[in-house]
Amino acid sequence: MKKAVIAAGGKQYLVAEGETIQVELLKNNGEDVDFSPLMVIDGDSVKVGTPEVSGSKVSVEVIEEDVKSEKVTAIRYKAKKRVRKTRGHRQRFSSIKIKKIS
């Protein structure tokens, strides 16, 4: 089984063929995407790139765009001063499916 490490949105993900993951929002307008892998694992052989493995690519199908995660609430509070401030944030993701590692 082939596995690869890809970089998307400033984070690295270990992926395998047929796997579905959520990554930072991709700006691609619903098209399929190709990533250059940082490392490829094929059974016992491991290829590490400097910084990317040349001649390899990871084909990805975008399943769903602009998915929002759960809301994270940040609270700022100062005791005895009547100061309290609340703000929320919902991170946006893209759901992708790994089609092929070649």
Rosetta blueprint (number, residue, H / E / L):
1 M L
2 K E
3 K E
4 A E
5 V E
6 I E
7 A E
8 A E
9 G L
10 G L
11 K E
12 Q E
13 Y E
14 L E
15 V E
16 A E
17 E L
18 G L
19 E L
20 T E
21 I E
22 Q E
23 V E
24 E E
25 L L
26 L L
27 K L
28 N L
29 N L
30 G L
31 E L
32 D L
33 V E
34 D E
35 F E
36 S L
37 P L
38 L L
39 M E
40 V E
41 I E
42 D E
43 G L
44 D L
45 S E
46 V E
47 K E
48 V E
49 G L
50 T L
51 P L
52 E L
53 V L
54 S L
55 G L
56 S L
57 K L
58 V E
59 S E
60 V E
61 E E
62 V E
63 I E
64 E E
65 E E
66 D E
67 V E
68 K E
69 S L
70 E L
71 K L
72 V E
73 T E
74 A E
75 I E
76 R E
77 Y E
78 K E
79 A L
80 K L
81 K L
82 R L
83 V E
84 R E
85 K E
86 T E
87 R E
88 G E
89 H E
90 R L
91 Q L
92 R E
93 F E
94 S E
95 S E
96 I E
97 K E
98 I E
99 K E
100 K E
101 I E
102 S L
